[in-house]
Amino acid sequence: MSKALGRATYLFFFLLFFILTPIFTMYGLGYRYNFDTGQIEKSGAFYVKSFPKGASIFVDDEQMDDDTPTQLTNIKPGHHLLQVKKDKYRTWQKELEIYPGETTFAEDVVLFYQDMAKTKLDSGSEKYLVSHTLDKYAYLDSDNQLHITDVEQAKDFTVFTLPSDMNLLDWSADNQKLLLQNVNEYYVFDINQKNLDRLAINKNNKTIWDNKNADLLWYLYNDKLFQYDISNSFEPDIREIKLGKKVNDFAFYDDYLVVQYIVSDSNYVEQLKKSGLESIKIINKLSLGKLDILLADEQKIIFTVGSKLYIKYTYRDLITIPIITAELHDERLLITNGHEIMLYNHKEDWQELIDRSSQIISDILWHPNGSYFLGEINGQTKITEIDGRDQRNIINILDNPHKKLYLFNSKGDNLFILTPEENYYLNVQ
């Protein structure tokens, strides 16, 4: 090789080194030439997490090397079809955008079974009562047999045969007692002892358990509120709660007693400390109807009266929303007015329309993970994704017009469906 050729070869590789080194360095840092935009852009990433884990990931129909949960790097900026697949499960998919140098998250991917196994527990009933902790429900069959279903164990137990047809009114705070009514008479059934004891009170406007004390009942009679201590069955301890108001309805939340009353044709709701009856908030200009408390503390109260939802923060004006049903999950309310389903963040004060239908939306229920909800529209039952980016993934569950009551177990993998005809659950995940 001549000296000239050697110098030329050396210079070529020297220049090639200085040209390629920055290119490889930029490539290693995630920069790519985007032929769509004609620019050099830093690549982005997907972070994908699913339940169950170990699902395959496809980007633009190309299977990735890693399964969920994982981060996929060096993804070209722009829109990409992301799919999550697992054998025996329905495919989850969305078209999501990758931004230069940023990670796009798909963390709340829930995969539901293609075929949801049905397990029948017992015959149906017109009378179901779900516990406050949502882990049990009681019901009466046609022979007045009282059943208790444990939602977490997915087991049904026949616990007692009642002497007559009764209404199920309330569960005690410890889930060990049931309050029952037979026309004008009230009874307490102890699940462990299998005792049915009549109470020393007659028909009134409302009787419920205290939300923390399993020996304490509260009832409303002639616009007055009473407290009934049942711990001594030989000598009932009943005392009036003197509020100085004609009470129409009442409810509990945590350490608070909330009462509804009328003064000069104006409807009020007052939040009080249960011990000491110290007034916390008074809200007026309300509608009349059944009172239900979704959340209450020193700064805020969220409640429904009849067909309206009310949200009152100490530092904000009263918010009123027409509803049929409202369900709370962390800081978000899932609301339906019969034709629309809305998501409302009560802390940050924003709302999002989830769905609008010309058909009647009769029921909504949060999935325990807070990323999906169950809805019944004109007899069709579906599970819908909250994430509104691109399309919402929707899973059809049932298509029949029977009256139903829905309940998830705490994991959300079993959906209990309670109807007058049958009582069963579906394994949905």
Secondary structure, 3 states (H helix, E strand, C coil): CCHHHHHHHHHHHHHHHHHHHHHHHHHHCCEEEECCCCEEEECEEEEEEEECCCCEEEECCEECCCCCCEEEEEECCEEEEEEEECCCECCEEEEEEECCCCEEEEEEEECCECCCEEEEEEECCCCEEECCCCCEEEEECCCCEEEEEECCCCEEEEEEECCCCCEEEEECCCCCEEEEEECCEEEEEECCCCEEEEEEEECCCEEEECCCCCCEEEEEECCEEEEEECCCCCCCEEEEECCCCCEEEEEEECCEEEEEEEECCEEEEEEEECCCCCEEEEECCCCCCCEEEEEECCCEEEEEECCEEEEEECCCCCEEEECCEEEEECCEEEEECCCEEEEEECCCCEEEEEEECCCCEEEEEECCCCCEEEEEECCEEEEEECCCCCCCCEEEEEECCCCCEEEECCCCCEEEEECCCEEEEEECC
